[in-house]
């Protein structure tokens, strides 16, 4: 079995692409399955030997990913916060995930993102996904804010009244974006 995970960070938009995401996932799978298969080694060595410094193409990464997970009983691809992945690159990533899942019936996807990601999941994987919404409760928000306040390096500059106000006001006034389902889990069933 293999599990490969990646977090899409909004602050890393410039470096995030379908190729970068799949390459990071491939690296995890290859590192976890034992000795690197010879054909995968050869592709990497050929790419390194190119004078133009070309990196692997997305199709090459897809092929290596499929070869790496095909012999496994089960492989999971976990992509967290897909809504933070650049919109312009998402169709290419969806196409690659479709190709991988289409070629490997043992691959399962677990994707989190804001509710509008469900529309994309349904478009690229019609009939497959199980979708579940997760909503933070007022207590969840309180716990998170409390934890962050405890880790504040300037906590000595805050009096107990201000801390109490923060812990009372923020959970009550978090915008609807966070009170409504923040993340949706999607498991693609092949």
N, CA and C of each residue as an Amber inpcrd file, in Angstrom:
protein
   570
   0.8450000  -1.1660000   0.0000000   0.0000000   0.0000000   0.0000000
   0.8940000   1.2330000   0.0000000   0.3870000   2.2900000  -0.6080000
   1.1140000   3.5580000  -0.6110000   0.1400000   4.6890000  -0.3300000
   0.6240000   5.6750000   0.4000000  -0.1290000   6.8920000   0.6670000
   0.7850000   8.0560000   0.3190000   0.3020000   8.9260000  -0.5450000
   1.0730000  10.1130000  -0.9300000   0.1910000  11.3320000  -0.6950000
   0.7400000  12.3270000  -0.0210000  -0.0500000  13.4960000   0.3640000
   0.6440000  14.7900000  -0.0260000  -0.1750000  15.7920000  -0.3010000
   0.3610000  17.1240000  -0.5730000  -0.6420000  18.1520000  -0.0800000
  -0.1240000  19.2690000   0.3970000  -0.9440000  20.3910000   0.8450000
  -0.7700000  21.5280000  -0.1450000  -1.8490000  22.0300000  -0.6770000
  -1.8020000  23.1550000  -1.6100000  -1.8700000  24.4420000  -0.7930000
  -0.8130000  25.1860000  -0.8240000  -0.7140000  26.4040000  -0.0260000
  -0.9280000  27.6240000  -0.9100000  -1.8830000  28.4440000  -0.5340000
  -2.2090000  29.6500000  -1.3010000  -0.9780000  30.5240000  -1.5160000
  -0.0860000  30.5580000  -0.5530000   1.1040000  31.4090000  -0.6350000
   2.1590000  30.8660000  -1.5970000   1.9760000  29.6560000  -2.0800000
   2.9330000  29.0390000  -3.0030000   2.3980000  28.9680000  -4.4280000
   1.4730000  29.8410000  -4.7740000   0.8430000  29.8080000  -6.1010000
   1.8390000  29.7700000  -7.2490000   2.9130000  30.5310000  -7.1260000
   3.8590000  30.6280000  -8.2410000   4.5910000  29.3160000  -8.4970000
   4.7860000  28.5190000  -7.4650000   5.5350000  27.2690000  -7.6480000
   4.6280000  26.0560000  -7.8130000   3.3210000  26.2370000  -7.6710000
   2.4150000  25.0980000  -7.7730000   1.9280000  24.9270000  -9.2070000
   2.0960000  23.7120000  -9.7020000   1.6010000  23.3330000 -11.0150000
   1.2050000  21.8640000 -10.9260000   0.4910000  21.3980000 -11.9230000
   0.1170000  19.9800000 -11.9410000   1.3660000  19.1140000 -11.9430000
   2.3710000  19.5220000 -12.6940000   3.6250000  18.7640000 -12.7660000
   4.2980000  18.7090000 -11.4020000   4.3690000  19.8330000 -10.7010000
   5.0200000  19.8750000  -9.3870000   4.2730000  19.0190000  -8.3690000
   2.9480000  19.0720000  -8.3940000   2.1410000  18.2850000  -7.4500000
   2.3310000  16.7940000  -7.7060000   2.1840000  16.3700000  -8.9600000
   2.3400000  14.9410000  -9.2580000   3.7690000  14.4600000  -9.0280000
   4.7590000  15.3140000  -9.2900000   6.1480000  14.9300000  -9.0300000
   6.3620000  14.7080000  -7.5350000   5.8050000  15.5750000  -6.6990000
   5.9320000  15.4140000  -5.2450000   5.2390000  14.1400000  -4.7770000
   4.0710000  13.8480000  -5.3380000   3.3570000  12.6210000  -4.9790000
   4.1250000  11.3900000  -5.4520000   4.6620000  11.4520000  -6.6690000
   5.4530000  10.3400000  -7.2070000   6.6700000  10.0710000  -6.3280000
   7.3390000  11.1140000  -5.9210000   8.5320000  10.9650000  -5.0720000
   8.1830000  10.2120000  -3.7860000   7.0430000  10.5270000  -3.1940000
   6.6310000   9.8330000  -1.9710000   6.3420000   8.3630000  -2.2300000
   5.6530000   8.0900000  -3.3250000   5.3140000   6.7000000  -3.6470000
   6.5770000   5.9020000  -3.9130000   7.4530000   6.4370000  -4.7460000
   8.6860000   5.7160000  -5.1050000   9.5550000   5.4940000  -3.8660000
   9.6280000   6.4890000  -2.9950000  10.4400000   6.3550000  -1.7820000
   9.8750000   5.2980000  -0.8400000   8.5570000   5.0950000  -0.8880000
   7.9320000   4.1660000   0.0430000   7.7960000   2.7430000  -0.4460000
   8.0110000   2.4740000  -1.7310000   7.7840000   1.1180000  -2.2390000
   9.0390000   0.2570000  -2.2700000  10.1250000   0.7650000  -1.7440000
  11.3480000  -0.0370000  -1.7400000  12.2930000   0.3940000  -2.8300000
  13.0300000  -0.5460000  -3.3930000  13.9750000  -0.1710000  -4.4390000
  13.2430000   0.4760000  -5.6220000  13.8450000   1.5150000  -6.1590000
  13.2450000   2.2180000  -7.2930000  13.3240000   1.3150000  -8.5210000
  12.1780000   1.0800000  -9.1670000  12.1920000   0.2330000 -10.3670000
  13.1420000   0.8000000 -11.4270000  13.7990000  -0.0870000 -12.1520000
  14.8090000   0.3040000 -13.1320000  14.2840000   1.2500000 -14.2070000
  13.0870000   0.9880000 -14.7180000  12.5700000   1.8460000 -15.7840000
  12.3170000   3.2730000 -15.2920000  11.9660000   3.4110000 -14.0300000
  11.7660000   4.7500000 -13.4580000  13.1190000   5.4280000 -13.2620000
  14.1030000   4.6820000 -12.8000000  15.4640000   5.2340000 -12.6700000
  15.9650000   5.7510000 -14.0090000  15.7420000   4.9690000 -15.0410000
  16.2140000   5.3460000 -16.3800000  15.5940000   6.6610000 -16.8550000
  14.2960000   6.8370000 -16.6290000  13.6340000   8.0700000 -17.0570000
  14.2250000   9.2670000 -16.3290000  14.4500000   9.1250000 -15.0130000
  15.0580000  10.2090000 -14.2490000  16.4650000  10.5190000 -14.7450000
  17.2400000   9.4810000 -14.9840000  18.6150000   9.6770000 -15.4460000
  18.6510000  10.3330000 -16.8250000  17.7340000   9.9480000 -17.6910000
  17.6670000  10.5610000 -19.0160000  17.3220000  12.0450000 -18.9110000
  16.3880000  12.3770000 -18.0230000  15.9910000  13.7790000 -17.8540000
  17.1500000  14.5950000 -17.2750000  17.9110000  14.0130000 -16.3570000
  19.0520000  14.7280000 -15.7640000  20.1600000  14.9290000 -16.7770000
  20.2720000  14.0240000 -17.7180000  21.3500000  14.0980000 -18.6930000
  21.0960000  15.0780000 -19.8290000  19.9120000  15.6370000 -19.9040000
  19.5910000  16.5790000 -20.9820000  20.3600000  17.8840000 -20.7790000
  20.9410000  18.3920000 -21.8530000  21.7140000  19.6270000 -21.7840000
  20.8370000  20.8480000 -21.5380000  19.5830000  20.7800000 -21.9660000
  18.7150000  21.9440000 -21.7930000  18.1410000  22.0420000 -20.3770000
  18.4840000  21.1090000 -19.5060000  18.0240000  21.1370000 -18.1240000
  16.5370000  20.8690000 -17.9760000  15.9440000  20.2730000 -18.9780000
  14.5130000  19.9940000 -18.9690000  14.1280000  19.1000000 -17.7960000
  13.0550000  19.4670000 -17.1450000  12.5250000  18.6030000 -16.1030000
  11.5770000  17.6040000 -16.7400000  11.1260000  16.6680000 -15.9690000
  10.1940000  15.6740000 -16.4930000   8.8780000  16.3300000 -16.9010000
   8.3080000  15.8150000 -17.9490000   7.0030000  16.2950000 -18.4060000
   5.9150000  15.6120000 -17.5910000   4.7610000  16.2630000 -17.5710000
   3.6320000  15.7340000 -16.8170000   3.2720000  14.3230000 -17.2780000
   3.2640000  14.0760000 -18.5740000   2.9200000  12.7340000 -19.0730000
   3.9300000  11.6920000 -18.6060000   5.2070000  12.0680000 -18.5230000
   6.2360000  11.1360000 -18.0300000   6.0030000  10.8250000 -16.5490000
   5.6370000  11.8380000 -15.7910000   5.3750000  11.6400000 -14.3580000
   4.1510000  10.7530000 -14.1750000   3.0990000  11.0040000 -14.9560000
   1.9010000  10.1580000 -14.8880000   2.2570000   8.7000000 -15.1570000
   3.0430000   8.4610000 -16.2080000   3.4350000   7.0950000 -16.5790000
   4.2070000   6.4290000 -15.4480000   5.1460000   7.1540000 -14.8660000
   5.9270000   6.5830000 -13.7600000   5.0510000   6.3440000 -12.5380000
   4.1150000   7.2460000 -12.2850000   3.2080000   7.0770000 -11.1500000
   2.3920000   5.8040000 -11.3300000   1.8430000   5.6320000 -12.5220000
   1.0320000   4.4400000 -12.8090000   1.8690000   3.1750000 -12.6540000
   3.0860000   3.1760000 -13.1760000   3.9600000   2.0080000 -13.0410000
   4.3010000   1.7230000 -11.5770000   4.4190000   2.7720000 -10.7910000
   4.7820000   2.6040000  -9.3750000   3.6440000   2.0490000  -8.5350000
   2.4090000   2.4610000  -8.8320000   1.2850000   2.0360000  -7.9960000
   0.5490000   0.8130000  -8.5350000   0.7190000   0.4990000  -9.8140000
  -0.0080000  -0.6260000 -10.4190000   0.1630000  -1.9390000  -9.6580000
   1.3740000  -2.2940000  -9.2080000   1.5030000  -3.5760000  -8.5180000
   1.0000000  -3.5780000  -7.0650000   0.6460000  -2.4330000  -6.5420000
   0.2210000  -2.3410000  -5.1490000  -1.2360000  -2.7630000  -4.9970000
  -1.5670000  -3.2340000  -3.7970000  -2.9480000  -3.5970000  -3.5150000
  -3.8260000  -2.3420000  -3.4870000  -3.3160000  -1.2520000  -2.8990000
  -4.0750000  -0.0160000  -2.7840000  -3.1000000   1.1490000  -2.7270000
  -3.4900000   2.2630000  -3.3290000  -2.7050000   3.4970000  -3.2620000
  -3.6640000   4.6610000  -3.0480000  -3.2890000   5.5410000  -2.1520000
  -4.1010000   6.7090000  -1.8400000  -3.3480000   7.9670000  -2.2220000
  -4.0390000   8.8520000  -2.9190000  -3.5130000  10.1750000  -3.2360000
  -4.3440000  11.1560000  -2.4160000  -3.6830000  11.8680000  -1.5230000
  -4.3660000  12.8370000  -0.6690000  -3.9180000  14.2460000  -1.0550000
  -4.8700000  15.0640000  -1.4460000  -4.5730000  16.4490000  -1.8090000
  -5.4010000  17.3370000  -0.8940000  -4.7170000  18.0470000  -0.0170000
  -5.3740000  18.9030000   0.9650000  -5.4490000  20.3350000   0.4410000
  -6.5870000  20.9590000   0.6400000  -6.8210000  22.3660000   0.2850000
  -6.6900000  22.6030000  -1.2210000  -7.3120000  21.7620000  -2.0090000
  -7.2290000  21.9030000  -3.4610000  -7.7610000  23.2560000  -3.9310000
  -8.6530000  23.8550000  -3.1680000  -9.1680000  25.1740000  -3.5310000
  -8.0720000  26.2400000  -3.5170000  -6.9640000  25.9780000  -2.8430000
  -5.8530000  26.9290000  -2.8000000  -4.8450000  26.6950000  -3.9310000
  -5.0480000  25.6440000  -4.6930000  -4.2070000  25.3640000  -5.8600000
  -4.6250000  26.3250000  -6.9690000  -3.6860000  26.8570000  -7.7480000
  -4.0420000  27.8330000  -8.7810000  -5.1290000  27.3270000  -9.7310000
  -6.1670000  28.1200000  -9.8720000  -7.3140000  27.7690000 -10.7100000
  -6.8940000  27.4330000 -12.1390000  -5.9420000  28.1890000 -12.6680000
  -5.5510000  27.9740000 -14.0660000  -4.8560000  26.6260000 -14.2860000
  -4.3010000  26.0310000 -13.2220000  -3.6170000  24.7360000 -13.3470000
  -4.5000000  23.5540000 -12.9550000  -5.6600000  23.8210000 -12.3620000
  -6.4920000  22.7170000 -11.8790000  -6.9800000  21.7880000 -12.9850000
  -7.4160000  22.2830000 -14.1570000  -7.8650000  21.3310000 -15.1880000
  -6.7780000  20.3230000 -15.5660000  -5.5490000  20.7710000 -15.6550000
  -4.4390000  19.8760000 -15.9810000  -4.2400000  18.8300000 -14.8760000
  -4.3680000  19.2580000 -13.6250000  -4.2430000  18.3210000 -12.5020000
  -5.4060000  17.3280000 -12.5170000  -6.6310000  17.8260000 -12.7310000
  -7.7900000  16.9280000 -12.7990000  -7.6230000  15.9040000 -13.9160000
  -7.1520000  16.3600000 -15.0770000  -6.9400000  15.4350000 -16.2000000
  -5.9410000  14.3430000 -15.8310000  -4.8710000  14.7250000 -15.1560000
  -3.8630000  13.7420000 -14.7420000  -4.4390000  12.7600000 -13.7320000
  -5.1980000  13.2670000 -12.7770000  -5.8080000  12.3780000 -11.7780000
  -6.8030000  11.4330000 -12.4420000  -7.5760000  11.9430000 -13.4050000
  -8.4920000  11.0830000 -14.1670000  -7.7220000   9.9630000 -14.8660000
  -6.6220000  10.3200000 -15.4890000  -5.8190000   9.3430000 -16.2170000
  -5.2860000   8.2730000 -15.2630000  -4.7630000   8.6960000 -14.1330000
  -4.2020000   7.7490000 -13.1620000  -5.2870000   6.8190000 -12.6210000
  -6.4000000   7.3990000 -12.1910000  -7.4950000   6.5850000 -11.6400000
  -8.0740000   5.6710000 -12.7200000  -8.1330000   6.1570000 -13.9590000
  -8.6340000   5.3350000 -15.0660000  -7.7450000   4.1450000 -15.3680000
  -6.4440000   4.2910000 -15.1850000  -5.4890000   3.2120000 -15.4690000
  -5.2590000   2.2920000 -14.2740000  -5.4950000   2.7970000 -13.0810000
  -5.2030000   2.0120000 -11.8650000  -6.4400000   1.9520000 -10.9800000
  -7.1260000   0.8380000 -11.0130000  -8.3450000   0.6940000 -10.2100000
  -8.0500000   0.6160000  -8.7170000  -6.7850000   0.4850000  -8.3510000
  -6.4070000   0.4030000  -6.9420000  -6.1520000   1.7770000  -6.3200000
  -6.2320000   2.8350000  -7.1060000  -5.9500000   4.1770000  -6.6070000
  -7.2250000   4.8320000  -6.1030000  -7.1180000   5.4460000  -4.9300000
  -8.2160000   6.2050000  -4.3300000  -7.7380000   7.6250000  -4.0990000
  -8.6360000   8.5730000  -4.3220000  -8.3240000   9.9740000  -4.0800000
  -9.0420000  10.4360000  -2.8290000  -8.3470000  11.2270000  -2.0510000
  -8.9490000  11.9060000  -0.9020000  -8.5860000  13.3680000  -1.0780000
  -9.5980000  14.1850000  -1.3020000  -9.3650000  15.5890000  -1.6370000
 -10.1480000  16.4650000  -0.6800000  -9.5010000  17.5100000  -0.1710000
 -10.2230000  18.4860000   0.6320000 -10.1810000  19.8230000  -0.0780000
 -11.2230000  20.5990000   0.1350000 -11.3040000  21.9310000  -0.4360000
 -12.6230000  22.5610000  -0.0600000 -12.7560000  23.8210000  -0.3190000
 -14.0130000  24.5060000  -0.0330000 -15.1190000  23.9010000  -0.8960000
 -16.3770000  24.1390000  -0.5220000 -17.4940000  23.4570000  -1.1950000
 -17.5180000  23.5520000  -2.7180000 -17.0350000  24.6330000  -3.2990000
 -17.1120000  24.7310000  -4.7600000 -16.2170000  23.7170000  -5.4670000
 -15.2740000  23.1170000  -4.7660000 -14.4390000  22.0650000  -5.3620000
 -15.2970000  20.8440000  -5.7110000 -16.4080000  20.6600000  -4.9930000
 -17.3020000  19.5350000  -5.2770000 -17.8010000  19.5700000  -6.7190000
 -18.0490000  20.7650000  -7.2340000 -18.5200000  20.9080000  -8.6110000
 -17.4700000  20.3530000  -9.5760000 -16.1960000  20.6620000  -9.3130000
 -15.1190000  20.1620000 -10.1710000 -14.9890000  18.6510000 -10.0480000
 -15.0910000  18.1420000  -8.8290000 -14.9950000  16.6890000  -8.6250000
 -16.0860000  15.9910000  -9.4300000 -17.2980000  16.5080000  -9.3430000
 -18.4160000  15.8870000 -10.0640000 -18.2280000  15.9830000 -11.5790000
 -17.5940000  17.0600000 -12.0500000 -17.3660000  17.2200000 -13.4900000
 -16.3300000  16.2150000 -13.9830000 -15.2590000  16.0330000 -13.2320000
 -14.1710000  15.1640000 -13.6900000 -14.3670000  13.6980000 -13.3100000
 -15.1720000  13.4410000 -12.2900000 -15.4160000  12.0660000 -11.8470000
 -16.9200000  11.8460000 -11.6500000 -17.6940000  11.9610000 -12.7060000
 -19.1520000  11.8120000 -12.5590000 -19.5180000  10.4070000 -12.0870000
 -20.3750000  10.3730000 -11.0920000 -20.8570000   9.0870000 -10.6040000
 -19.9760000   8.3920000  -9.5910000 -18.7520000   8.8670000  -9.3830000
 -17.8420000   8.1730000  -8.4810000 -17.8040000   8.6970000  -7.0420000
 -17.7410000   9.9840000  -6.8380000 -17.3610000  10.4500000  -5.5000000
 -18.4220000  10.3080000  -4.4300000 -17.9040000  10.0800000  -3.2520000
 -18.6810000  10.2130000  -2.0290000 -18.2390000  11.5350000  -1.4310000
 -19.1590000  12.4340000  -1.2290000 -18.8140000  13.7490000  -0.7210000
 -19.3590000  13.9220000   0.6890000 -18.5400000  14.4500000   1.5760000
 -18.9520000  14.7220000   2.9430000 -18.5200000  16.1220000   3.3160000
 -19.4220000  16.8690000   3.9250000 -19.0780000  18.2090000   4.3800000
 -18.7010000  18.1720000   5.8510000 -17.7090000  18.9570000   6.1760000
 -17.2570000  19.0700000   7.5580000 -17.3800000  20.5380000   7.9540000
 -18.0870000  20.8130000   9.0360000 -18.2500000  22.1840000   9.5000000
 -17.5640000  22.3380000  10.8540000 -16.7920000  23.4060000  11.0300000
 -16.2480000  23.6330000  12.3620000 -17.3700000  24.1270000  13.2740000
 -17.3820000  23.6270000  14.4850000 -18.3540000  24.1050000  15.4650000
 -17.7830000  25.3390000  16.1540000 -18.6280000  25.9950000  16.8970000
 -18.1740000  27.1530000  17.6770000 -17.0490000  26.7160000  18.6330000
 -17.1800000  25.5210000  19.1830000 -16.1560000  24.9840000  20.0910000
 -14.8420000  24.7140000  19.3560000 -14.9170000  24.2410000  18.1100000
 -13.7180000  24.0300000  17.2900000 -12.9710000  25.3460000  17.0980000
 -13.7230000  26.3940000  16.7590000 -13.1140000  27.7010000  16.5300000
 -12.5160000  28.2310000  17.8280000 -13.2370000  28.0710000  18.9200000
 -12.7360000  28.4910000  20.2390000 -11.4250000  27.7660000  20.5630000
 -11.3990000  26.4630000  20.3490000 -10.1950000  25.6750000  20.6340000
  -9.0180000  26.1060000  19.7830000  -9.2700000  26.3740000  18.5050000
  -8.1990000  26.8070000  17.6030000  -7.6570000  28.1720000  18.0280000
  -8.5460000  29.1300000  18.2830000  -8.1050000  30.4690000  18.6910000
  -7.3550000  30.3940000  20.0170000  -7.8490000  29.5890000  20.9290000
  -7.1830000  29.4200000  22.2310000  -5.7740000  28.8610000  22.0560000
  -5.6210000  27.8560000  21.2080000  -4.3080000  27.2570000  20.9460000
  -3.3660000  28.2950000  20.3470000  -3.8690000  29.0910000  19.3910000
  -3.0270000  30.1100000  18.7480000  -2.6080000  31.1870000  19.7490000
  -3.5040000  31.5510000  20.6530000  -3.1560000  32.5520000  21.6650000
  -2.0650000  32.0280000  22.6010000  -2.1220000  30.7590000  22.9360000
  -1.0980000  30.1660000  23.8140000   0.2720000  30.1420000  23.1400000
   0.2870000  30.0620000  21.7930000   1.5520000  30.0250000  21.0550000
   2.0420000  31.4200000  20.6570000   1.2950000  32.4460000  21.0010000
   1.6620000  33.8140000  20.6260000   2.9430000  34.2230000  21.3500000
   3.9970000  34.5830000  20.5920000   5.2530000  34.9650000  21.2310000
   5.1380000  36.2730000  22.0280000   4.1020000  37.0470000  21.7890000
   3.8980000  38.3040000  22.5200000   2.7650000  38.1850000  23.5300000
   2.5180000  36.9720000  24.0100000   1.3840000  36.7490000  24.9090000
   1.4840000  37.5450000  26.2110000   2.6990000  37.9000000  26.6170000
   2.8600000  38.6870000  27.8440000   2.2860000  40.0900000  27.7090000
   2.1370000  40.5680000  26.4880000   1.6110000  41.9150000  26.2760000
   0.0830000  41.9420000  26.2690000  -0.5570000  40.7940000  26.4240000
  -2.0180000  40.7180000  26.4150000  -2.5230000  40.5070000  27.8340000
  -3.5170000  41.3020000  28.2180000  -4.1010000  41.0820000  29.5400000
  -5.2420000  40.0730000  29.4370000  -5.6760000  39.5690000  30.5630000
  -6.6920000  38.5120000  30.5630000  -8.0290000  39.0050000  30.0100000
  -8.3190000  40.2980000  30.1590000  -9.5650000  40.8480000  29.6200000
  -9.5820000  40.7960000  28.0960000  -8.4550000  41.1750000  27.4640000
  -8.3700000  41.1330000  26.0100000  -8.4790000  39.6980000  25.5190000
  -7.7790000  38.7840000  26.1710000  -7.8470000  37.3730000  25.7730000
  -9.2700000  36.8450000  25.8830000  -9.9570000  37.1950000  26.9700000
 -11.3490000  36.7520000  27.1510000 -12.2470000  37.3150000  26.0520000
 -12.0280000  38.5950000  25.6980000 -12.8220000  39.2050000  24.6250000
 -12.5860000  38.4970000  23.2960000 -11.3130000  38.2130000  23.0040000
 -10.9850000  37.5170000  21.7560000 -11.6680000  36.1610000  21.7150000
 -11.5880000  35.4100000  22.8230000 -12.1700000  34.0720000  22.8730000
 -13.7050000  34.0960000  22.8670000 -14.3000000  35.2230000  23.2290000
 -15.7490000  35.3490000  23.2080000 -16.2400000  35.8490000  21.8440000
 -15.5460000  36.8290000  21.2790000 -16.0310000  37.5060000  20.0760000
 -15.7520000  36.7140000  18.7940000 -14.5480000  36.2020000  18.6570000
 -14.1990000  35.5400000  17.3870000 -15.0810000  34.3380000  17.0920000
 -15.2790000  33.3920000  18.0120000 -16.1560000  32.2600000  17.6660000
 -17.5800000  32.6840000  17.3160000 -18.0480000  33.7920000  17.8930000
 -19.3970000  34.2660000  17.5970000 -19.4970000  34.9960000  16.2690000
 -18.3810000  35.5530000  15.7920000 -18.4320000  36.4230000  14.6270000
 -17.5960000  35.9680000  13.4480000 -17.2200000  34.7220000  13.4210000
 -16.4630000  34.2280000  12.2760000 -17.3560000  34.3340000  11.0610000
 -16.7680000  34.7570000   9.9430000 -17.5710000  34.9520000   8.7260000
 -18.2100000  33.6440000   8.2970000 -19.2760000  33.7690000   7.5300000
 -19.9990000  32.5960000   7.0340000 -19.1270000  31.6410000   6.2540000
 -18.0230000  32.1350000   5.6890000 -17.1210000  31.2700000   4.9350000
 -16.6160000  30.1450000   5.8210000 -16.3860000  30.4400000   7.0830000
 -15.8260000  29.4370000   7.9740000 -16.8840000  28.6940000   8.7750000
 -18.0440000  29.2970000   8.9560000 -19.0860000  28.6100000   9.7060000
 -19.7730000  27.5760000   8.8300000 -19.9050000  27.8890000   7.5410000
 -20.4420000  26.9140000   6.6020000 -19.3550000  25.8630000   6.3580000
 -19.6550000  24.8030000   5.6380000 -18.6320000  23.7710000   5.4450000
 -17.3410000  24.3550000   4.8690000 -16.2630000  24.1720000   5.6070000
 -14.9780000  24.6990000   5.1720000 -14.3120000  23.7310000   4.2090000
 -14.3490000  22.4730000   4.5180000 -13.7080000  21.4820000   3.6590000
 -14.6810000  20.3790000   3.3270000 -14.5440000  19.8680000   2.1610000
 -15.3280000  18.7310000   1.7320000 -14.3750000  17.6000000   1.4340000
 -14.6620000  16.4480000   1.9670000 -13.8320000  15.2880000   1.6820000
 -14.4210000  14.5820000   0.4840000 -13.5820000  14.1660000  -0.4050000
 -14.0540000  13.4440000  -1.5770000 -13.2490000  12.1690000  -1.7370000
 -13.8950000  11.0620000  -1.6650000 -13.2200000   9.8070000  -1.9570000
 -13.7160000   9.3410000  -3.2960000 -12.8090000   9.1340000  -4.2160000
 -13.1840000   8.6790000  -5.5410000 -13.1660000   7.1550000  -5.5210000
 -14.2790000   6.5740000  -5.8130000 -14.3980000   5.1260000  -5.8140000
 -14.2190000   4.6350000  -7.2440000 -13.2650000   3.7700000  -7.4670000
 -13.0510000   3.2280000  -8.8110000 -13.7380000   1.9070000  -8.9540000
